[in-house]
Amino acid sequence: MDTLMDLFLQLDSWLSGLVFFFLMFLGWGLGLTVLRFIDHGHREDSSRIEDAALALFGLLLAFCFSGAASRYETRKSLLLTEAIAIGDFATTASMFEPNISDPLRQELVFYVQQRLKTSDMRTDDPAMPQESALTLHSQERLRLLVQQAIREKDTPTLHTPLMNGYNGLTQAHDNRYYGNRNQVPGSIVMVLVIFGVFTTFNMGRAGGCPAGKRFATWLRIMIYAAMVAMVFTVTIDLEQPRRGFIHASKAPLQTLLNSLSQSAPVAALPTP
């Protein structure tokens, strides 16, 4: 049941929009069938219930779009927050002697490269678990380097900022991880689809397809379904941070990587 509810979120956004378009068009055809064979061609003006259903569908569509846009902006903010957290940690690490700061910086270069690499991967990519594991291994190596710095250097005024910087780095990673998986519930999307089909069904049953206006009627329904499907496609696309066409800019992480890479020659990184 959960798989069915999440169907439109699991498909690519363009495919979800296309399916929704055809479902709405099918609903209109079903409404015409009901008008012809059950209502015997007797058309009725839209009732208050049908008007209310159309208004409710509009509100639900606006609610889903607004929520998707808000979550997209949140993901952009989380990416910027992570870049700032890594940069703060790198700045604190640079206060130590080269024998401590250089390994930390080198590991941070690898860590940021991994964050950029996984940002471009789909969550269902077969290589995603392995790349995520490399990121966690890099976090562990950073922890060991921080532990080494605390043990070897008698600089307590730097120990606390360094530890806080590392904690901020891992927290930013976790926040972004769960932020990328925060989506609208599939049940709400399914209700939206049902209401969309119901509106076109009512259009077909109440309006029919007059013989002299068939082309105009078809064109009107197709334009309506296409416009709704377009908004639906964008909404689903915003809910898929690593798929589709709309992605949060990775410029903060790329700028950070360039800064870390140019600060000093980077030695070969140890394999996890």
Secondary structure per residue as TSV (DSSP state, phi and psi in degrees):
chain	resnum	aa	ss	phi	psi
A	1	M	-	360.0	-42.1
A	2	D	H	-63.4	-37.6
A	3	T	H	-63.0	-40.1
A	4	L	H	-65.2	-42.4
A	5	M	H	-63.3	-34.8
A	6	D	T	-92.3	9.5
A	7	L	H	-55.4	-48.2
A	8	F	H	-71.1	-22.7
A	9	L	H	-81.8	-24.5
A	10	Q	H	-82.1	-29.1
A	11	L	S	-76.3	158.6
A	12	D	-	-62.0	149.3
A	13	S	H	-59.7	-41.3
A	14	W	H	-64.8	-36.1
A	15	L	H	-71.7	-38.7
A	16	S	H	-61.3	-43.3
A	17	G	H	-64.1	-38.9
A	18	L	H	-66.5	-42.8
A	19	V	H	-62.4	-42.6
A	20	F	H	-63.1	-40.1
A	21	F	H	-59.6	-48.4
A	22	F	H	-68.0	-33.9
A	23	L	H	-65.2	-41.0
A	24	M	H	-66.1	-40.4
A	25	F	H	-65.9	-37.7
A	26	L	H	-65.1	-38.7
A	27	G	H	-61.7	-39.6
A	28	W	H	-63.8	-43.2
A	29	G	H	-62.8	-37.1
A	30	L	H	-65.8	-37.8
A	31	G	H	-63.0	-40.0
A	32	L	H	-62.9	-39.2
A	33	T	H	-64.1	-43.2
A	34	V	H	-62.4	-41.6
A	35	L	H	-62.2	-39.8
A	36	R	H	-77.9	-42.7
A	37	F	H	-103.1	-20.5
A	38	I	T	-107.1	-46.5
A	39	D	S	-86.6	-0.8
A	40	H	T	56.2	38.4
A	41	G	T	77.3	4.8
A	42	H	-	-84.9	108.2
A	43	R	-	-84.9	146.5
A	44	E	-	-124.8	151.0
A	45	D	-	-68.0	149.0
A	46	S	-	-60.8	137.7
A	47	S	-	-87.7	174.7
A	48	R	H	-64.3	-34.9
A	49	I	H	-63.3	-43.9
A	50	E	H	-67.4	-39.8
A	51	D	H	-64.6	-39.5
A	52	A	H	-65.8	-38.2
A	53	A	H	-63.4	-40.8
A	54	L	H	-65.4	-41.9
A	55	A	H	-65.5	-40.3
A	56	L	H	-65.6	-37.2
A	57	F	H	-62.9	-42.2
A	58	G	H	-62.2	-41.5
A	59	L	H	-65.2	-41.5
A	60	L	H	-66.1	-40.0
A	61	L	H	-64.3	-42.5
A	62	A	H	-65.7	-38.7
A	63	F	H	-62.9	-45.6
A	64	C	H	-65.3	-41.2
A	65	F	H	-65.7	-43.3
A	66	S	H	-63.1	-43.1
A	67	G	H	-64.0	-41.5
A	68	A	H	-64.8	-41.7
A	69	A	H	-64.6	-38.1
A	70	S	H	-65.5	-42.9
A	71	R	H	-66.9	-34.2
A	72	Y	H	-63.4	-44.6
A	73	E	H	-64.4	-35.7
A	74	T	H	-63.8	-41.7
A	75	R	H	-65.0	-37.2
A	76	K	H	-62.4	-42.2
A	77	S	H	-66.0	-39.2
A	78	L	H	-65.8	-37.2
A	79	L	H	-65.0	-43.3
A	80	L	H	-64.1	-40.5
A	81	T	H	-62.3	-39.7
A	82	E	H	-65.7	-42.7
A	83	A	H	-61.6	-40.5
A	84	I	H	-65.9	-41.3
A	85	A	H	-63.0	-43.1
A	86	I	H	-65.8	-40.9
A	87	G	H	-63.5	-40.5
A	88	D	H	-63.3	-41.6
A	89	F	H	-64.2	-41.5
A	90	A	H	-64.9	-38.1
A	91	T	H	-64.3	-43.9
A	92	T	H	-64.0	-42.0
A	93	A	H	-63.5	-31.0
A	94	S	T	-70.2	-10.8
A	95	M	T	-75.8	-15.2
A	96	F	S	-86.5	171.2
A	97	E	-	-65.6	158.5
A	98	P	H	-54.9	-33.6
A	99	N	H	-66.1	-18.0
A	100	I	H	-103.2	-44.9
A	101	S	H	-71.6	-36.1
A	102	D	H	-64.7	-48.8
A	103	P	H	-60.1	-37.0
A	104	L	H	-64.2	-43.8
A	105	R	H	-65.9	-41.1
A	106	Q	H	-61.9	-41.7
A	107	E	H	-68.4	-34.6
A	108	L	H	-66.4	-35.9
A	109	V	H	-60.0	-47.2
A	110	F	H	-62.6	-40.9
A	111	Y	H	-63.3	-45.3
A	112	V	H	-66.8	-37.5
A	113	Q	H	-59.9	-40.6
A	114	Q	H	-66.3	-40.6
A	115	R	H	-63.7	-38.2
A	116	L	H	-68.8	-39.1
A	117	K	H	-65.4	-46.6
A	118	T	H	-71.3	-22.7
A	119	S	H	-66.2	-26.4
A	120	D	T	-92.1	-3.3
A	121	M	S	-97.3	144.1
A	122	R	-	-73.2	150.2
A	123	T	T	-65.4	-24.4
A	124	D	T	-95.4	10.4
A	125	D	-	-66.2	132.4
A	126	P	T	-58.6	-26.9
A	127	A	T	-85.1	-6.1
A	128	M	H	-61.4	-45.6
A	129	P	H	-58.9	-40.0
A	130	Q	H	-67.1	-43.0
A	131	E	H	-67.5	-36.8
A	132	S	H	-65.2	-37.0
A	133	A	H	-65.0	-38.0
A	134	L	H	-62.8	-37.6
A	135	T	H	-64.0	-43.6
A	136	L	H	-67.6	-36.2
A	137	H	H	-63.5	-38.5
A	138	S	H	-65.0	-39.5
A	139	Q	H	-59.8	-40.6
A	140	E	H	-66.4	-39.5
A	141	R	H	-65.7	-37.2
A	142	L	H	-63.1	-39.6
A	143	R	H	-62.7	-42.1
A	144	L	H	-65.7	-37.3
A	145	L	H	-68.0	-37.9
A	146	V	H	-64.7	-42.4
A	147	Q	H	-61.8	-40.6
A	148	Q	H	-64.6	-41.5
A	149	A	H	-63.2	-39.8
A	150	I	H	-67.7	-37.5
A	151	R	H	-74.6	-37.5
A	152	E	H	-87.3	-28.6
A	153	K	-	-109.0	128.5
A	154	D	-	-89.8	66.7
A	155	T	-	-130.8	71.7
A	156	P	H	-59.7	-26.1
A	157	T	H	-67.6	-22.0
A	158	L	H	-97.6	-20.7
A	159	H	H	-62.3	-46.5
A	160	T	H	-64.2	-48.6
A	161	P	H	-60.5	-35.7
A	162	L	H	-66.5	-44.1
A	163	M	H	-67.3	-40.5
A	164	N	H	-63.9	-36.9
A	165	G	H	-64.7	-40.9
A	166	Y	H	-66.0	-42.9
A	167	N	H	-62.3	-38.4
A	168	G	H	-65.0	-36.6
A	169	L	H	-63.1	-48.4
A	170	T	H	-68.7	-36.8
A	171	Q	H	-66.1	-40.4
A	172	A	H	-64.0	-37.0
A	173	H	H	-62.1	-47.5
A	174	D	H	-65.8	-41.0
A	175	N	H	-61.9	-41.6
A	176	R	H	-71.3	-34.7
A	177	Y	H	-59.8	-50.4
A	178	Y	H	-75.8	-27.9
A	179	G	H	-64.9	-36.0
A	180	N	H	-70.2	-19.2
A	181	R	T	-101.9	4.5
A	182	N	-	-84.6	110.3
A	183	Q	-	-129.5	164.9
A	184	V	-	-64.6	140.4
A	185	P	-	-58.2	140.1
A	186	G	H	-60.8	-29.2
A	187	S	H	-63.7	-36.5
A	188	I	H	-67.2	-41.1
A	189	V	H	-62.8	-40.7
A	190	M	H	-65.2	-40.1
A	191	V	H	-62.6	-40.0
A	192	L	H	-60.6	-43.6
A	193	V	H	-63.7	-43.8
A	194	I	H	-61.6	-44.0
A	195	F	H	-65.4	-37.7
A	196	G	H	-63.1	-43.0
A	197	V	H	-66.1	-37.5
A	198	F	H	-65.3	-36.7
A	199	T	H	-65.3	-43.2
A	200	T	H	-71.2	-31.2
A	201	F	H	-60.4	-45.0
A	202	N	H	-64.6	-36.5
A	203	M	H	-62.8	-41.2
A	204	G	H	-69.6	-40.8
A	205	R	H	-73.6	-37.7
A	206	A	H	-87.2	-38.1
A	207	G	H	-93.0	-29.2
A	208	G	-	66.4	-162.2
A	209	C	-	-141.7	82.2
A	210	P	-	-55.0	144.2
A	211	A	G	-58.6	-38.3
A	212	G	G	-84.0	-6.3
A	213	K	G	-129.6	28.7
A	214	R	H	-63.2	-46.0
A	215	F	H	-62.9	-44.9
A	216	A	H	-63.8	-38.6
A	217	T	H	-66.9	-46.0
A	218	W	H	-60.2	-43.8
A	219	L	H	-64.0	-41.0
A	220	R	H	-63.7	-44.1
A	221	I	H	-66.9	-41.5
A	222	M	H	-64.9	-40.1
A	223	I	H	-65.0	-43.7
A	224	Y	H	-61.3	-48.5
A	225	A	H	-63.8	-37.9
A	226	A	H	-67.2	-40.8
A	227	M	H	-65.8	-43.9
A	228	V	H	-64.6	-43.3
A	229	A	H	-63.9	-32.4
A	230	M	H	-65.4	-46.5
A	231	V	H	-63.2	-40.0
A	232	F	H	-62.8	-41.7
A	233	T	H	-62.4	-45.6
A	234	V	H	-63.2	-39.5
A	235	T	H	-61.6	-47.7
A	236	I	H	-64.8	-38.1
A	237	D	H	-62.9	-39.9
A	238	L	H	-65.8	-25.0
A	239	E	T	-84.2	-3.5
A	240	Q	-	-119.3	86.1
A	241	P	T	-63.6	-24.0
A	242	R	T	-117.2	20.4
A	243	R	S	-138.7	171.4
A	244	G	S	77.5	-149.3
A	245	F	S	-113.3	-22.0
A	246	I	-	-103.9	117.4
A	247	H	-	-130.1	147.1
A	248	A	-	-69.8	138.5
A	249	S	-	-64.8	133.0
A	250	K	-	-97.3	16.7
A	251	A	H	-56.9	-40.0
A	252	P	H	-59.6	-42.6
A	253	L	H	-69.9	-38.5
A	254	Q	H	-66.1	-40.9
A	255	T	H	-63.5	-41.2
A	256	L	H	-63.2	-42.5
A	257	L	H	-62.3	-43.1
A	258	N	H	-61.5	-40.5
A	259	S	H	-65.9	-43.8
A	260	L	H	-67.5	-37.9
A	261	S	H	-71.6	-30.8
A	262	Q	H	-90.3	-9.0
A	263	S	S	-69.5	-28.5
A	264	A	S	-169.1	160.5
A	265	P	-	-58.8	135.6
A	266	V	-	-97.8	123.6
A	267	A	-	-78.5	169.7
A	268	A	-	-63.1	138.8
A	269	L	-	-88.9	142.6
A	270	P	-	-70.2	146.5
A	271	T	-	-78.2	145.5
A	272	P	-	-70.2	360.0
